[in-house]
Amino acid sequence: MSRAGDASRPIGVFDSGLGGLTAVKELRAILPGEDIVYFGDTGRVPYGSRGRDIIISYARQDIAFLLAKGVKIVLAACGTVSSTLLPEEATGLPVEYLGVVAPASAAAARATRSGRVGVIGTEATVASGSYQRALAGIDAGIVCTTAACPLFVPLVENGHFAPGDRMAEWAAEEYLAPVKAAGVDTLILGCTHYPLLAGTIAAQMGPGVTLIDSGREAALALKDRLEAAGLLARTRQLGKADYYVSDEPTRFHQLAQIFMGGADDVPARRIEIEDYHL
Amino acid sequence: MSRAGDASRPIGVFDSGLGGLTAVKELRAILPGEDIVYFGDTGRVPYGSRGRDIIISYARQDIAFLLAKGVKIVLAACGTVSSTLLPEEATGLPVEYLGVVAPASAAAARATRSGRVGVIGTEATVASGSYQRALAGIDAGIVCTTAACPLFVPLVENGHFAPGDRMAEWAAEEYLAPVKAAGVDTLILGCTHYPLLAGTIAAQMGPGVTLIDSGREAALALKDRLEAAGLLARTRQLGKADYYVSDEPTRFHQLAQIFMGGADDVPARRIEIEDYHL
């Protein structure tokens, strides 16, 4: 049961850094009237090579920050967090909490013709088995091949995402070999940073392979959930987006602007994430 | 003036992660009787792509942890910290605080014949100009060429440091081009992670280029400082080394063992670094 005024509250989105902006970009397009509060944990990025306990502890601080901003729903726009602090395990939160794994898996199951689906993600995501479980839950006949790509997030966060970037191309060649060899026709970009490398990944996979953007699918799922809960903003005005980071904002600002294609200005503010606790 | 008992206290060494072990390895060899407390901030690695304020705030917490362990001297075995929280600026500490920049620069100035010295380091290290200033202070005639290698630390921390690792080779080819083009005869590995890639870097630079290991040079300088202060341990027993990290210790343990060549077992313990403050 939604309280009066809940619908006008912002959507909360967080990620370890830049990656979650792939979901924000989609949200701005499909829900233009919504306000968004984004937090990128740039002071502690990357998450995907860290241990389970610390990922959960960082994610809980990130959620606490968004709750302090009065959000009506929280999206973990981060494959690592979505695979580690599972929505079904994150009980006791005052608002709904969504991840990217279920929406991206559902989209992949719809897209595949051959039943051979690839998943690329961080080490923590691949080790968790989250996507395999989600895909098996939808269709036990799907054959799933996973590959960890530990340097993709550092590459993106260091600005190596322009088409033709040699370091990104080399990393893609190295990491994608097993999913190519498995002959998948659908590849889940299981980390929200990876759509920034979509051109490089698509070139490496070759034609005929459908890439599933987990941030985009999560944004679509979030719209459905707000609709079902009666929490869609009732306004014709363009919503505003506020960006917060845990390191100084200059690099985030520059890279985010390149990535958002100038559609949004993203003047992020620095906050002390260690001060927030659930 | 050293207090009675000070000499028997441990040496404190810290780094963002694995890199500082290059200094520990040297310390164990040249000062076998000393106890060492090592802290690797694996929960927040890397430092070198972060902003100045957050690097200083993390470094101060790292130092606070070592002081709580009763160390007699602190070595920032980290090029980024040494370039950002300068020894001459870190006043008010109860023990001496050393970095790697001055010792590595002195060694490079001794080694060069042509006067053309290269420095590779993290983005924060290169942007700080720390090595250029140190080299110019020793010999104004030295021509210094720098290159930032932002992915070297993520590569090492992800275990990409074995000879022949393709990702490491590609990164070295990309990053070392400007220092090769400058015709340097001496190259400072300005980050303590880089000696783990020494084979790859040496192969790329070709024969005739002397690599300066900043962790090794800092260890030698630390010995001199302890000697001058009358703080060398007065024992013939082998000292012990205790390792602490801020993420779960498994990966650190595995990689550290490979790197230390089995010389030391490194069963690290996890601590909550956010709890420590100067």
Contacts between the chains, C-beta under 8 A, distances in Angstrom:
chain1	res1	chain2	res2	distance
A	42	B	50	7.7
A	43	B	44	7.5
A	43	B	50	6.5
A	43	B	54	5.1
A	44	B	43	7.5
A	44	B	44	5.5
A	46	B	154	7.7
A	49	B	154	8.0
A	49	B	157	7.0
A	49	B	158	6.2
A	49	B	251	7.8
A	50	B	42	7.7
A	50	B	43	6.5
A	50	B	247	5.2
A	51	B	247	5.0
A	51	B	248	3.4
A	51	B	250	7.3
A	51	B	251	7.7
A	52	B	248	7.4
A	53	B	248	6.0
A	54	B	43	5.1
A	54	B	246	7.6
A	54	B	247	5.1
A	54	B	248	7.0
A	150	B	154	7.6
A	150	B	158	4.7
A	151	B	151	6.6
A	151	B	154	5.9
A	151	B	155	7.0
A	151	B	158	6.7
A	151	B	160	8.0
A	151	B	167	6.7
A	154	B	46	7.7
A	154	B	49	8.0
A	154	B	150	7.6
A	154	B	151	6.0
A	154	B	154	4.1
A	155	B	151	7.0
A	157	B	49	7.0
A	158	B	49	6.2
A	158	B	150	4.7
A	158	B	151	6.7
A	160	B	151	7.9
A	166	B	170	7.6
A	166	B	174	6.3
A	167	B	151	6.7
A	167	B	170	6.9
A	167	B	171	6.6
A	167	B	174	6.0
A	170	B	166	7.6
A	170	B	167	6.9
A	170	B	170	4.5
A	171	B	167	6.6
A	174	B	166	6.3
A	174	B	167	6.0
A	246	B	54	7.6
A	247	B	50	5.2
A	247	B	51	5.0
A	247	B	54	5.1
A	248	B	51	3.4
A	248	B	52	7.4
A	248	B	53	6.0
A	248	B	54	6.9
A	250	B	51	7.4
A	251	B	49	7.8
A	251	B	51	7.7
A	274	B	274	5.3
